Amino acid sequence: MAGSHGGSLKSWLAVIVILIGFTVGGVALCLGPNWTLVWVGAGIIAVGGVIALVVDIFSDVIIDAPRVSQDNHG
């Protein structure tokens, strides 16, 4: 897709794990709060952070070539 800045699947895995952790922690806060489940969510986020470090998520960006405007005025 032109203009996309999407990463690879291994980077998306880290993002999905972190999002699951935030979801678990957020739901746990709404349920009482259930502090045990909040800390489980925090642990899942930490695991996602480790995955992000292992797959080097910050250098895993796919950037398309710059677009050149075809301006015919002149």
CHARMM-style PDB file with segment names, atoms N, HN, CA, C and O in Angstrom:
ATOM      1  N   MET     1       0.839  -1.177   0.000  1.00  0.00      PROA
ATOM      2  CA  MET     1       0.000   0.000   0.000  1.00  0.00      PROA
ATOM      3  C   MET     1       0.883   1.239   0.000  1.00  0.00      PROA
ATOM      4  O   MET     1       1.789   1.341   0.827  1.00  0.00      PROA
ATOM      5  N   ALA     2       0.650   2.161  -0.883  1.00  0.00      PROA
ATOM      6  HN  ALA     2      -0.086   2.078  -1.555  1.00  0.00      PROA
ATOM      7  CA  ALA     2       1.472   3.357  -1.004  1.00  0.00      PROA
ATOM      8  C   ALA     2       1.306   4.242   0.223  1.00  0.00      PROA
ATOM      9  O   ALA     2       0.199   4.429   0.729  1.00  0.00      PROA
ATOM     10  N   GLY     3       2.428   4.784   0.694  1.00  0.00      PROA
ATOM     11  HN  GLY     3       3.327   4.633   0.283  1.00  0.00      PROA
ATOM     12  CA  GLY     3       2.388   5.676   1.831  1.00  0.00      PROA
ATOM     13  C   GLY     3       2.269   4.972   3.174  1.00  0.00      PROA
ATOM     14  O   GLY     3       2.042   5.622   4.195  1.00  0.00      PROA
ATOM     15  N   SER     4       2.419   3.663   3.188  1.00  0.00      PROA
ATOM     16  HN  SER     4       2.604   3.134   2.359  1.00  0.00      PROA
ATOM     17  CA  SER     4       2.253   2.890   4.415  1.00  0.00      PROA
ATOM     18  C   SER     4       3.527   2.932   5.251  1.00  0.00      PROA
ATOM     19  O   SER     4       4.636   2.954   4.717  1.00  0.00      PROA
ATOM     20  N   HSD     5       3.352   2.941   6.553  1.00  0.00      PROA
ATOM     21  HN  HSD     5       2.451   2.923   6.986  1.00  0.00      PROA
ATOM     22  CA  HSD     5       4.479   2.870   7.469  1.00  0.00      PROA
ATOM     23  C   HSD     5       4.323   1.662   8.377  1.00  0.00      PROA
ATOM     24  O   HSD     5       4.695   1.705   9.550  1.00  0.00      PROA
ATOM     25  N   GLY     6       3.778   0.591   7.837  1.00  0.00      PROA
ATOM     26  HN  GLY     6       3.476   0.556   6.884  1.00  0.00      PROA
ATOM     27  CA  GLY     6       3.512  -0.601   8.636  1.00  0.00      PROA
ATOM     28  C   GLY     6       4.778  -1.361   8.955  1.00  0.00      PROA
ATOM     29  O   GLY     6       5.725  -1.367   8.168  1.00  0.00      PROA
ATOM     30  N   GLY     7       4.796  -1.999  10.106  1.00  0.00      PROA
ATOM     31  HN  GLY     7       4.027  -1.994  10.746  1.00  0.00      PROA
ATOM     32  CA  GLY     7       5.928  -2.820  10.500  1.00  0.00      PROA
ATOM     33  C   GLY     7       5.697  -4.271  10.124  1.00  0.00      PROA
ATOM     34  O   GLY     7       4.697  -4.610   9.491  1.00  0.00      PROA
ATOM     35  N   SER     8       6.619  -5.112  10.514  1.00  0.00      PROA
ATOM     36  HN  SER     8       7.432  -4.836  11.027  1.00  0.00      PROA
ATOM     37  CA  SER     8       6.510  -6.533  10.189  1.00  0.00      PROA
ATOM     38  C   SER     8       5.611  -7.236  11.211  1.00  0.00      PROA
ATOM     39  O   SER     8       5.199  -6.640  12.206  1.00  0.00      PROA
ATOM     40  N   LEU     9       5.320  -8.490  10.953  1.00  0.00      PROA
ATOM     41  HN  LEU     9       5.654  -8.974  10.145  1.00  0.00      PROA
ATOM     42  CA  LEU     9       4.434  -9.259  11.823  1.00  0.00      PROA
ATOM     43  C   LEU     9       5.007  -9.441  13.225  1.00  0.00      PROA
ATOM     44  O   LEU     9       4.253  -9.467  14.198  1.00  0.00      PROA
ATOM     45  N   LYS    10       6.323  -9.568  13.344  1.00  0.00      PROA
ATOM     46  HN  LYS    10       6.935  -9.547  12.554  1.00  0.00      PROA
ATOM     47  CA  LYS    10       6.916  -9.736  14.676  1.00  0.00      PROA
ATOM     48  C   LYS    10       6.739  -8.480  15.527  1.00  0.00      PROA
ATOM     49  O   LYS    10       6.588  -8.579  16.744  1.00  0.00      PROA
ATOM     50  N   SER    11       6.756  -7.314  14.911  1.00  0.00      PROA
ATOM     51  HN  SER    11       6.879  -7.233  13.922  1.00  0.00      PROA
ATOM     52  CA  SER    11       6.487  -6.084  15.656  1.00  0.00      PROA
ATOM     53  C   SER    11       5.027  -5.997  16.063  1.00  0.00      PROA
ATOM     54  O   SER    11       4.711  -5.561  17.170  1.00  0.00      PROA
ATOM     55  N   TRP    12       4.140  -6.407  15.175  1.00  0.00      PROA
ATOM     56  HN  TRP    12       4.396  -6.761  14.276  1.00  0.00      PROA
ATOM     57  CA  TRP    12       2.715  -6.397  15.500  1.00  0.00      PROA
ATOM     58  C   TRP    12       2.402  -7.372  16.620  1.00  0.00      PROA
ATOM     59  O   TRP    12       1.490  -7.128  17.409  1.00  0.00      PROA
ATOM     60  N   LEU    13       3.141  -8.474  16.707  1.00  0.00      PROA
ATOM     61  HN  LEU    13       3.882  -8.673  16.066  1.00  0.00      PROA
ATOM     62  CA  LEU    13       2.956  -9.413  17.814  1.00  0.00      PROA
ATOM     63  C   LEU    13       3.208  -8.709  19.142  1.00  0.00      PROA
ATOM     64  O   LEU    13       2.427  -8.859  20.082  1.00  0.00      PROA
ATOM     65  N   ALA    14       4.288  -7.944  19.224  1.00  0.00      PROA
ATOM     66  HN  ALA    14       4.922  -7.822  18.461  1.00  0.00      PROA
ATOM     67  CA  ALA    14       4.592  -7.215  20.456  1.00  0.00      PROA
ATOM     68  C   ALA    14       3.489  -6.211  20.779  1.00  0.00      PROA
ATOM     69  O   ALA    14       3.088  -6.082  21.936  1.00  0.00      PROA
ATOM     70  N   VAL    15       3.004  -5.508  19.775  1.00  0.00      PROA
ATOM     71  HN  VAL    15       3.330  -5.613  18.836  1.00  0.00      PROA
ATOM     72  CA  VAL    15       1.946  -4.517  19.982  1.00  0.00      PROA
ATOM     73  C   VAL    15       0.663  -5.192  20.470  1.00  0.00      PROA
ATOM     74  O   VAL    15      -0.004  -4.683  21.371  1.00  0.00      PROA
ATOM     75  N   ILE    16       0.324  -6.322  19.884  1.00  0.00      PROA
ATOM     76  HN  ILE    16       0.866  -6.736  19.152  1.00  0.00      PROA
ATOM     77  CA  ILE    16      -0.901  -7.033  20.278  1.00  0.00      PROA
ATOM     78  C   ILE    16      -0.794  -7.529  21.712  1.00  0.00      PROA
ATOM     79  O   ILE    16      -1.766  -7.443  22.463  1.00  0.00      PROA
ATOM     80  N   VAL    17       0.367  -8.046  22.110  1.00  0.00      PROA
ATOM     81  HN  VAL    17       1.156  -8.115  21.500  1.00  0.00      PROA
ATOM     82  CA  VAL    17       0.548  -8.510  23.490  1.00  0.00      PROA
ATOM     83  C   VAL    17       0.399  -7.335  24.461  1.00  0.00      PROA
ATOM     84  O   VAL    17      -0.244  -7.474  25.502  1.00  0.00      PROA
ATOM     85  N   ILE    18       0.982  -6.190  24.134  1.00  0.00      PROA
ATOM     86  HN  ILE    18       1.504  -6.077  23.289  1.00  0.00      PROA
ATOM     87  CA  ILE    18       0.859  -5.011  24.993  1.00  0.00      PROA
ATOM     88  C   ILE    18      -0.592  -4.549  25.073  1.00  0.00      PROA
ATOM     89  O   ILE    18      -1.067  -4.195  26.152  1.00  0.00      PROA
ATOM     90  N   LEU    19      -1.298  -4.549  23.951  1.00  0.00      PROA
ATOM     91  HN  LEU    19      -0.912  -4.837  23.075  1.00  0.00      PROA
ATOM     92  CA  LEU    19      -2.712  -4.156  23.962  1.00  0.00      PROA
ATOM     93  C   LEU    19      -3.562  -5.118  24.796  1.00  0.00      PROA
ATOM     94  O   LEU    19      -4.490  -4.686  25.481  1.00  0.00      PROA
ATOM     95  N   ILE    20      -3.257  -6.400  24.745  1.00  0.00      PROA
ATOM     96  HN  ILE    20      -2.503  -6.751  24.189  1.00  0.00      PROA
ATOM     97  CA  ILE    20      -3.974  -7.366  25.578  1.00  0.00      PROA
ATOM     98  C   ILE    20      -3.735  -7.056  27.057  1.00  0.00      PROA
ATOM     99  O   ILE    20      -4.661  -7.116  27.866  1.00  0.00      PROA
ATOM    100  N   GLY    21      -2.504  -6.727  27.401  1.00  0.00      PROA
ATOM    101  HN  GLY    21      -1.751  -6.678  26.744  1.00  0.00      PROA
ATOM    102  CA  GLY    21      -2.194  -6.370  28.788  1.00  0.00      PROA
ATOM    103  C   GLY    21      -2.960  -5.141  29.251  1.00  0.00      PROA
ATOM    104  O   GLY    21      -3.485  -5.126  30.364  1.00  0.00      PROA
ATOM    105  N   PHE    22      -3.032  -4.098  28.403  1.00  0.00      PROA
ATOM    106  HN  PHE    22      -2.605  -4.111  27.499  1.00  0.00      PROA
ATOM    107  CA  PHE    22      -3.798  -2.910  28.753  1.00  0.00      PROA
ATOM    108  C   PHE    22      -5.281  -3.232  28.896  1.00  0.00      PROA
ATOM    109  O   PHE    22      -5.953  -2.697  29.778  1.00  0.00      PROA
ATOM    110  N   THR    23      -5.787  -4.100  28.034  1.00  0.00      PROA
ATOM    111  HN  THR    23      -5.241  -4.534  27.318  1.00  0.00      PROA
ATOM    112  CA  THR    23      -7.199  -4.478  28.108  1.00  0.00      PROA
ATOM    113  C   THR    23      -7.495  -5.229  29.398  1.00  0.00      PROA
ATOM    114  O   THR    23      -8.484  -4.942  30.073  1.00  0.00      PROA
ATOM    115  N   VAL    24      -6.642  -6.187  29.744  1.00  0.00      PROA
ATOM    116  HN  VAL    24      -5.838  -6.419  29.197  1.00  0.00      PROA
ATOM    117  CA  VAL    24      -6.833  -6.953  30.980  1.00  0.00      PROA
ATOM    118  C   VAL    24      -6.784  -6.016  32.187  1.00  0.00      PROA
ATOM    119  O   VAL    24      -7.632  -6.101  33.074  1.00  0.00      PROA
ATOM    120  N   GLY    25      -5.800  -5.128  32.221  1.00  0.00      PROA
ATOM    121  HN  GLY    25      -5.110  -5.059  31.500  1.00  0.00      PROA
ATOM    122  CA  GLY    25      -5.685  -4.195  33.336  1.00  0.00      PROA
ATOM    123  C   GLY    25      -6.852  -3.224  33.408  1.00  0.00      PROA
ATOM    124  O   GLY    25      -7.335  -2.917  34.498  1.00  0.00      PROA
ATOM    125  N   GLY    26      -7.310  -2.737  32.261  1.00  0.00      PROA
ATOM    126  HN  GLY    26      -6.918  -2.987  31.376  1.00  0.00      PROA
ATOM    127  CA  GLY    26      -8.439  -1.807  32.231  1.00  0.00      PROA
ATOM    128  C   GLY    26      -9.735  -2.445  32.683  1.00  0.00      PROA
ATOM    129  O   GLY    26     -10.504  -1.842  33.431  1.00  0.00      PROA
ATOM    130  N   VAL    27      -9.978  -3.658  32.232  1.00  0.00      PROA
ATOM    131  HN  VAL    27      -9.353  -4.148  31.623  1.00  0.00      PROA
ATOM    132  CA  VAL    27     -11.182  -4.371  32.664  1.00  0.00      PROA
ATOM    133  C   VAL    27     -11.108  -4.651  34.159  1.00  0.00      PROA
ATOM    134  O   VAL    27     -12.109  -4.544  34.867  1.00  0.00      PROA
ATOM    135  N   ALA    28      -9.916  -5.011  34.638  1.00  0.00      PROA
ATOM    136  HN  ALA    28      -9.102  -5.098  34.063  1.00  0.00      PROA
ATOM    137  CA  ALA    28      -9.754  -5.303  36.066  1.00  0.00      PROA
ATOM    138  C   ALA    28     -10.020  -4.064  36.917  1.00  0.00      PROA
ATOM    139  O   ALA    28     -10.578  -4.179  38.009  1.00  0.00      PROA
ATOM    140  N   LEU    29      -9.633  -2.887  36.440  1.00  0.00      PROA
ATOM    141  HN  LEU    29      -9.180  -2.793  35.553  1.00  0.00      PROA
ATOM    142  CA  LEU    29      -9.920  -1.667  37.188  1.00  0.00      PROA
ATOM    143  C   LEU    29     -11.410  -1.390  37.254  1.00  0.00      PROA
ATOM    144  O   LEU    29     -11.899  -0.836  38.239  1.00  0.00      PROA
ATOM    145  N   CYS    30     -12.129  -1.770  36.216  1.00  0.00      PROA
ATOM    146  HN  CYS    30     -11.732  -2.220  35.416  1.00  0.00      PROA
ATOM    147  CA  CYS    30     -13.580  -1.552  36.194  1.00  0.00      PROA
ATOM    148  C   CYS    30     -14.334  -2.581  37.024  1.00  0.00      PROA
ATOM    149  O   CYS    30     -15.497  -2.360  37.363  1.00  0.00      PROA
ATOM    150  N   LEU    31     -13.710  -3.681  37.352  1.00  0.00      PROA
ATOM    151  HN  LEU    31     -12.765  -3.860  37.077  1.00  0.00      PROA
ATOM    152  CA  LEU    31     -14.378  -4.759  38.089  1.00  0.00      PROA
ATOM    153  C   LEU    31     -14.150  -4.677  39.593  1.00  0.00      PROA
ATOM    154  O   LEU    31     -14.141  -5.704  40.271  1.00  0.00      PROA
ATOM    155  N   GLY    32     -13.973  -3.511  40.106  1.00  0.00      PROA
ATOM    156  HN  GLY    32     -13.981  -2.677  39.555  1.00  0.00      PROA
ATOM    157  CA  GLY    32     -13.897  -3.504  41.556  1.00  0.00      PROA
ATOM    158  C   GLY    32     -13.093  -2.418  42.204  1.00  0.00      PROA
ATOM    159  O   GLY    32     -13.704  -1.675  42.973  1.00  0.00      PROA
ATOM    160  N   PRO    33     -11.880  -2.225  42.018  1.00  0.00      PROA
ATOM    161  CA  PRO    33     -10.888  -2.861  41.137  1.00  0.00      PROA
ATOM    162  C   PRO    33     -10.370  -4.194  41.692  1.00  0.00      PROA
ATOM    163  O   PRO    33     -10.275  -4.398  42.902  1.00  0.00      PROA
ATOM    164  N   ASN    34     -10.050  -5.067  40.778  1.00  0.00      PROA
ATOM    165  HN  ASN    34     -10.127  -4.901  39.795  1.00  0.00      PROA
ATOM    166  CA  ASN    34      -9.459  -6.360  41.100  1.00  0.00      PROA
ATOM    167  C   ASN    34      -7.943  -6.213  40.926  1.00  0.00      PROA
ATOM    168  O   ASN    34      -7.423  -6.353  39.819  1.00  0.00      PROA
ATOM    169  N   TRP    35      -7.234  -5.927  42.038  1.00  0.00      PROA
ATOM    170  HN  TRP    35      -7.656  -5.813  42.937  1.00  0.00      PROA
ATOM    171  CA  TRP    35      -5.812  -5.585  41.955  1.00  0.00      PROA
ATOM    172  C   TRP    35      -4.945  -6.739  41.467  1.00  0.00      PROA
ATOM    173  O   TRP    35      -3.913  -6.512  40.836  1.00  0.00      PROA
ATOM    174  N   THR    36      -5.344  -7.948  41.746  1.00  0.00      PROA
ATOM    175  HN  THR    36      -6.183  -8.132  42.258  1.00  0.00      PROA
ATOM    176  CA  THR    36      -4.567  -9.088  41.247  1.00  0.00      PROA
ATOM    177  C   THR    36      -4.572  -9.101  39.729  1.00  0.00      PROA
ATOM    178  O   THR    36      -3.536  -9.307  39.096  1.00  0.00      PROA
ATOM    179  N   LEU    37      -5.746  -8.880  39.150  1.00  0.00      PROA
ATOM    180  HN  LEU    37      -6.587  -8.713  39.664  1.00  0.00      PROA
ATOM    181  CA  LEU    37      -5.854  -8.874  37.694  1.00  0.00      PROA
ATOM    182  C   LEU    37      -5.169  -7.648  37.080  1.00  0.00      PROA
ATOM    183  O   LEU    37      -4.657  -7.717  35.962  1.00  0.00      PROA
ATOM    184  N   VAL    38      -5.161  -6.534  37.805  1.00  0.00      PROA
ATOM    185  HN  VAL    38      -5.577  -6.478  38.713  1.00  0.00      PROA
ATOM    186  CA  VAL    38      -4.439  -5.346  37.330  1.00  0.00      PROA
ATOM    187  C   VAL    38      -2.958  -5.679  37.194  1.00  0.00      PROA
ATOM    188  O   VAL    38      -2.328  -5.324  36.198  1.00  0.00      PROA
ATOM    189  N   TRP    39      -2.402  -6.361  38.194  1.00  0.00      PROA
ATOM    190  HN  TRP    39      -2.914  -6.649  39.003  1.00  0.00      PROA
ATOM    191  CA  TRP    39      -0.984  -6.710  38.143  1.00  0.00      PROA
ATOM    192  C   TRP    39      -0.697  -7.788  37.101  1.00  0.00      PROA
ATOM    193  O   TRP    39       0.395  -7.825  36.534  1.00  0.00      PROA
ATOM    194  N   VAL    40      -1.660  -8.659  36.847  1.00  0.00      PROA
ATOM    195  HN  VAL    40      -2.547  -8.629  37.308  1.00  0.00      PROA
ATOM    196  CA  VAL    40      -1.510  -9.624  35.748  1.00  0.00      PROA
ATOM    197  C   VAL    40      -1.414  -8.864  34.427  1.00  0.00      PROA
ATOM    198  O   VAL    40      -0.570  -9.173  33.586  1.00  0.00      PROA
ATOM    199  N   GLY    41      -2.288  -7.866  34.250  1.00  0.00      PROA
ATOM    200  HN  GLY    41      -2.974  -7.616  34.933  1.00  0.00      PROA
ATOM    201  CA  GLY    41      -2.226  -7.030  33.045  1.00  0.00      PROA
ATOM    202  C   GLY    41      -0.889  -6.317  32.921  1.00  0.00      PROA
ATOM    203  O   GLY    41      -0.323  -6.232  31.831  1.00  0.00      PROA
ATOM    204  N   ALA    42      -0.381  -5.800  34.048  1.00  0.00      PROA
ATOM    205  HN  ALA    42      -0.841  -5.869  34.933  1.00  0.00      PROA
ATOM    206  CA  ALA    42       0.928  -5.141  34.032  1.00  0.00      PROA
ATOM    207  C   ALA    42       2.032  -6.120  33.644  1.00  0.00      PROA
ATOM    208  O   ALA    42       2.970  -5.758  32.933  1.00  0.00      PROA
ATOM    209  N   GLY    43       1.915  -7.353  34.112  1.00  0.00      PROA
ATOM    210  HN  GLY    43       1.153  -7.646  34.690  1.00  0.00      PROA
ATOM    211  CA  GLY    43       2.895  -8.375  33.741  1.00  0.00      PROA
ATOM    212  C   GLY    43       2.847  -8.699  32.252  1.00  0.00      PROA
ATOM    213  O   GLY    43       3.882  -8.897  31.616  1.00  0.00      PROA
ATOM    214  N   ILE    44       1.629  -8.752  31.703  1.00  0.00      PROA
ATOM    215  HN  ILE    44       0.788  -8.591  32.220  1.00  0.00      PROA
ATOM    216  CA  ILE    44       1.487  -9.007  30.269  1.00  0.00      PROA
ATOM    217  C   ILE    44       2.109  -7.863  29.470  1.00  0.00      PROA
ATOM    218  O   ILE    44       2.756  -8.094  28.448  1.00  0.00      PROA
ATOM    219  N   ILE    45       1.911  -6.631  29.936  1.00  0.00      PROA
ATOM    220  HN  ILE    45       1.386  -6.443  30.766  1.00  0.00      PROA
ATOM    221  CA  ILE    45       2.522  -5.475  29.272  1.00  0.00      PROA
ATOM    222  C   ILE    45       4.046  -5.587  29.318  1.00  0.00      PROA
ATOM    223  O   ILE    45       4.721  -5.298  28.331  1.00  0.00      PROA
ATOM    224  N   ALA    46       4.582  -6.003  30.459  1.00  0.00      PROA
ATOM    225  HN  ALA    46       4.033  -6.238  31.261  1.00  0.00      PROA
ATOM    226  CA  ALA    46       6.033  -6.168  30.572  1.00  0.00      PROA
ATOM    227  C   ALA    46       6.553  -7.230  29.611  1.00  0.00      PROA
ATOM    228  O   ALA    46       7.607  -7.054  28.999  1.00  0.00      PROA
ATOM    229  N   VAL    47       5.820  -8.326  29.478  1.00  0.00      PROA
ATOM    230  HN  VAL    47       4.964  -8.469  29.975  1.00  0.00      PROA
ATOM    231  CA  VAL    47       6.212  -9.367  28.516  1.00  0.00      PROA
ATOM    232  C   VAL    47       6.194  -8.800  27.096  1.00  0.00      PROA
ATOM    233  O   VAL    47       7.098  -9.076  26.308  1.00  0.00      PROA
ATOM    234  N   GLY    48       5.180  -8.017  26.771  1.00  0.00      PROA
ATOM    235  HN  GLY    48       4.446  -7.793  27.411  1.00  0.00      PROA
ATOM    236  CA  GLY    48       5.121  -7.374  25.461  1.00  0.00      PROA
ATOM    237  C   GLY    48       6.288  -6.427  25.239  1.00  0.00      PROA
ATOM    238  O   GLY    48       6.814  -6.330  24.130  1.00  0.00      PROA
ATOM    239  N   GLY    49       6.697  -5.725  26.301  1.00  0.00      PROA
ATOM    240  HN  GLY    49       6.270  -5.804  27.202  1.00  0.00      PROA
ATOM    241  CA  GLY    49       7.860  -4.846  26.194  1.00  0.00      PROA
ATOM    242  C   GLY    49       9.141  -5.609  25.922  1.00  0.00      PROA
ATOM    243  O   GLY    49       9.983  -5.166  25.142  1.00  0.00      PROA
ATOM    244  N   VAL    50       9.284  -6.750  26.565  1.00  0.00      PROA
ATOM    245  HN  VAL    50       8.599  -7.110  27.199  1.00  0.00      PROA
ATOM    246  CA  VAL    50      10.459  -7.597  26.313  1.00  0.00      PROA
ATOM    247  C   VAL    50      10.446  -8.107  24.874  1.00  0.00      PROA
ATOM    248  O   VAL    50      11.477  -8.123  24.201  1.00  0.00      PROA
ATOM    249  N   ILE    51       9.275  -8.520  24.414  1.00  0.00      PROA
ATOM    250  HN  ILE    51       8.438  -8.507  24.960  1.00  0.00      PROA
ATOM    251  CA  ILE    51       9.160  -8.962  23.017  1.00  0.00      PROA
ATOM    252  C   ILE    51       9.547  -7.822  22.074  1.00  0.00      PROA
ATOM    253  O   ILE    51      10.251  -8.038  21.088  1.00  0.00      PROA
ATOM    254  N   ALA    52       9.085  -6.609  22.381  1.00  0.00      PROA
ATOM    255  HN  ALA    52       8.512  -6.433  23.183  1.00  0.00      PROA
ATOM    256  CA  ALA    52       9.409  -5.450  21.546  1.00  0.00      PROA
ATOM    257  C   ALA    52      10.910  -5.196  21.508  1.00  0.00      PROA
ATOM    258  O   ALA    52      11.455  -4.857  20.458  1.00  0.00      PROA
ATOM    259  N   LEU    53      11.580  -5.358  22.641  1.00  0.00      PROA
ATOM    260  HN  LEU    53      11.137  -5.634  23.494  1.00  0.00      PROA
ATOM    261  CA  LEU    53      13.034  -5.183  22.668  1.00  0.00      PROA
ATOM    262  C   LEU    53      13.748  -6.275  21.882  1.00  0.00      PROA
ATOM    263  O   LEU    53      14.718  -6.007  21.173  1.00  0.00      PROA
ATOM    264  N   VAL    54      13.265  -7.502  22.013  1.00  0.00      PROA
ATOM    265  HN  VAL    54      12.478  -7.719  22.590  1.00  0.00      PROA
ATOM    266  CA  VAL    54      13.912  -8.634  21.331  1.00  0.00      PROA
ATOM    267  C   VAL    54      13.796  -8.504  19.819  1.00  0.00      PROA
ATOM    268  O   VAL    54      14.757  -8.777  19.100  1.00  0.00      PROA
ATOM    269  N   VAL    55      12.619  -8.087  19.324  1.00  0.00      PROA
ATOM    270  HN  VAL    55      11.839  -7.866  19.908  1.00  0.00      PROA
ATOM    271  CA  VAL    55      12.437  -7.986  17.872  1.00  0.00      PROA
ATOM    272  C   VAL    55      12.909  -6.639  17.331  1.00  0.00      PROA
ATOM    273  O   VAL    55      12.808  -6.382  16.132  1.00  0.00      PROA
ATOM    274  N   ASP    56      13.429  -5.770  18.219  1.00  0.00      PROA
ATOM    275  HN  ASP    56      13.511  -5.979  19.194  1.00  0.00      PROA
ATOM    276  CA  ASP    56      13.938  -4.446  17.841  1.00  0.00      PROA
ATOM    277  C   ASP    56      12.877  -3.661  17.068  1.00  0.00      PROA
ATOM    278  O   ASP    56      13.064  -3.302  15.905  1.00  0.00      PROA
ATOM    279  N   ILE    57      11.768  -3.410  17.745  1.00  0.00      PROA
ATOM    280  HN  ILE    57      11.617  -3.701  18.689  1.00  0.00      PROA
ATOM    281  CA  ILE    57      10.573  -2.833  17.134  1.00  0.00      PROA
ATOM    282  C   ILE    57      10.823  -1.452  16.525  1.00  0.00      PROA
ATOM    283  O   ILE    57      10.177  -1.090  15.542  1.00  0.00      PROA
ATOM    284  N   PHE    58      11.756  -0.673  17.096  1.00  0.00      PROA
ATOM    285  HN  PHE    58      12.282  -0.967  17.894  1.00  0.00      PROA
ATOM    286  CA  PHE    58      11.961   0.689  16.614  1.00  0.00      PROA
ATOM    287  C   PHE    58      12.721   0.754  15.289  1.00  0.00      PROA
ATOM    288  O   PHE    58      12.649   1.763  14.588  1.00  0.00      PROA
ATOM    289  N   SER    59      13.436  -0.292  14.943  1.00  0.00      PROA
ATOM    290  HN  SER    59      13.494  -1.112  15.513  1.00  0.00      PROA
ATOM    291  CA  SER    59      14.143  -0.292  13.656  1.00  0.00      PROA
ATOM    292  C   SER    59      13.404  -1.127  12.616  1.00  0.00      PROA
ATOM    293  O   SER    59      13.942  -1.411  11.546  1.00  0.00      PROA
ATOM    294  N   ASP    60      12.190  -1.512  12.928  1.00  0.00      PROA
ATOM    295  HN  ASP    60      11.754  -1.281  13.797  1.00  0.00      PROA
ATOM    296  CA  ASP    60      11.452  -2.429  12.073  1.00  0.00      PROA
ATOM    297  C   ASP    60      10.320  -1.727  11.332  1.00  0.00      PROA
ATOM    298  O   ASP    60       9.228  -2.279  11.194  1.00  0.00      PROA
ATOM    299  N   VAL    61      10.572  -0.534  10.864  1.00  0.00      PROA
ATOM    300  HN  VAL    61      11.458  -0.085  10.976  1.00  0.00      PROA
ATOM    301  CA  VAL    61       9.545   0.224  10.153  1.00  0.00      PROA
ATOM    302  C   VAL    61       9.816   0.131   8.661  1.00  0.00      PROA
ATOM    303  O   VAL    61      10.951   0.283   8.209  1.00  0.00      PROA
ATOM    304  N   ILE    62       8.765  -0.120   7.909  1.00  0.00      PROA
ATOM    305  HN  ILE    62       7.843  -0.243   8.276  1.00  0.00      PROA
ATOM    306  CA  ILE    62       8.881  -0.201   6.458  1.00  0.00      PROA
ATOM    307  C   ILE    62       8.377   1.121   5.892  1.00  0.00      PROA
ATOM    308  O   ILE    62       7.203   1.461   6.039  1.00  0.00      PROA
ATOM    309  N   ILE    63       9.265   1.858   5.249  1.00  0.00      PROA
ATOM    310  HN  ILE    63      10.218   1.582   5.130  1.00  0.00      PROA
ATOM    311  CA  ILE    63       8.886   3.163   4.704  1.00  0.00      PROA
ATOM    312  C   ILE    63       8.997   3.094   3.188  1.00  0.00      PROA
ATOM    313  O   ILE    63      10.025   2.693   2.641  1.00  0.00      PROA
ATOM    314  N   ASP    64       7.919   3.494   2.519  1.00  0.00      PROA
ATOM    315  HN  ASP    64       7.084   3.820   2.963  1.00  0.00      PROA
ATOM    316  CA  ASP    64       7.917   3.502   1.058  1.00  0.00      PROA
ATOM    317  C   ASP    64       8.830   4.603   0.527  1.00  0.00      PROA
ATOM    318  O   ASP    64       9.186   5.536   1.247  1.00  0.00      PROA
ATOM    319  N   ALA    65       9.198   4.478  -0.728  1.00  0.00      PROA
ATOM    320  HN  ALA    65       8.909   3.720  -1.313  1.00  0.00      PROA
ATOM    321  CA  ALA    65      10.005   5.503  -1.378  1.00  0.00      PROA
ATOM    322  C   ALA    65       9.202   6.806  -1.465  1.00  0.00      PROA
ATOM    323  O   ALA    65       7.977   6.769  -1.582  1.00  0.00      PROA
ATOM    324  N   PRO    66       9.882   7.955  -1.408  1.00  0.00      PROA
ATOM    325  CA  PRO    66       9.165   9.231  -1.490  1.00  0.00      PROA
ATOM    326  C   PRO    66       8.416   9.367  -2.808  1.00  0.00      PROA
ATOM    327  O   PRO    66       8.873   8.898  -3.851  1.00  0.00      PROA
ATOM    328  N   ARG    67       7.280  10.004  -2.743  1.00  0.00      PROA
ATOM    329  HN  ARG    67       6.910  10.385  -1.896  1.00  0.00      PROA
ATOM    330  CA  ARG    67       6.493  10.237  -3.951  1.00  0.00      PROA
ATOM    331  C   ARG    67       6.920  11.542  -4.603  1.00  0.00      PROA
ATOM    332  O   ARG    67       7.190  12.533  -3.926  1.00  0.00      PROA
ATOM    333  N   VAL    68       6.977  11.526  -5.918  1.00  0.00      PROA
ATOM    334  HN  VAL    68       6.758  10.721  -6.469  1.00  0.00      PROA
ATOM    335  CA  VAL    68       7.325  12.728  -6.680  1.00  0.00      PROA
ATOM    336  C   VAL    68       6.057  13.249  -7.334  1.00  0.00      PROA
ATOM    337  O   VAL    68       5.360  12.513  -8.032  1.00  0.00      PROA
ATOM    338  N   SER    69       5.764  14.519  -7.103  1.00  0.00      PROA
ATOM    339  HN  SER    69       6.330  15.117  -6.536  1.00  0.00      PROA
ATOM    340  CA  SER    69       4.569  15.122  -7.667  1.00  0.00      PROA
ATOM    341  C   SER    69       4.769  15.385  -9.152  1.00  0.00      PROA
ATOM    342  O   SER    69       5.791  15.941  -9.556  1.00  0.00      PROA
ATOM    343  N   GLN    70       3.801  14.988  -9.962  1.00  0.00      PROA
ATOM    344  HN  GLN    70       2.971  14.536  -9.634  1.00  0.00      PROA
ATOM    345  CA  GLN    70       3.843  15.207 -11.413  1.00  0.00      PROA
ATOM    346  C   GLN    70       3.079  16.484 -11.730  1.00  0.00      PROA
ATOM    347  O   GLN    70       1.953  16.433 -12.226  1.00  0.00      PROA
ATOM    348  N   ASP    71       3.681  17.612 -11.448  1.00  0.00      PROA
ATOM    349  HN  ASP    71       4.595  17.653 -11.045  1.00  0.00      PROA
ATOM    350  CA  ASP    71       3.046  18.912 -11.669  1.00  0.00      PROA
ATOM    351  C   ASP    71       3.374  19.380 -13.074  1.00  0.00      PROA
ATOM    352  O   ASP    71       4.535  19.645 -13.382  1.00  0.00      PROA
ATOM    353  N   ASN    72       2.356  19.486 -13.940  1.00  0.00      PROA
ATOM    354  HN  ASN    72       1.412  19.271 -13.689  1.00  0.00      PROA
ATOM    355  CA  ASN    72       2.556  19.875 -15.343  1.00  0.00      PROA
ATOM    356  C   ASN    72       2.359  21.354 -15.595  1.00  0.00      PROA
ATOM    357  O   ASN    72       2.214  21.758 -16.749  1.00  0.00      PROA
ATOM    358  N   HSD    73       2.348  22.165 -14.573  1.00  0.00      PROA
ATOM    359  HN  HSD    73       2.466  21.837 -13.636  1.00  0.00      PROA
ATOM    360  CA  HSD    73       2.206  23.609 -14.748  1.00  0.00      PROA
ATOM    361  C   HSD    73       3.587  24.216 -14.953  1.00  0.00      PROA
ATOM    362  O   HSD    73       4.504  23.949 -14.176  1.00  0.00      PROA
ATOM    363  N   GLY    74       3.740  25.009 -15.966  1.00  0.00      PROA
ATOM    364  HN  GLY    74       2.995  25.226 -16.598  1.00  0.00      PROA
ATOM    365  CA  GLY    74       5.029  25.634 -16.055  1.00  0.00      PROA
ATOM    366  C   GLY    74       5.472  25.953 -17.365  1.00  0.00      PROA
ATOM    367  OT1 GLY    74       6.566  26.491 -17.532  1.00  0.00      PROA
TER     368      GLY     74
END
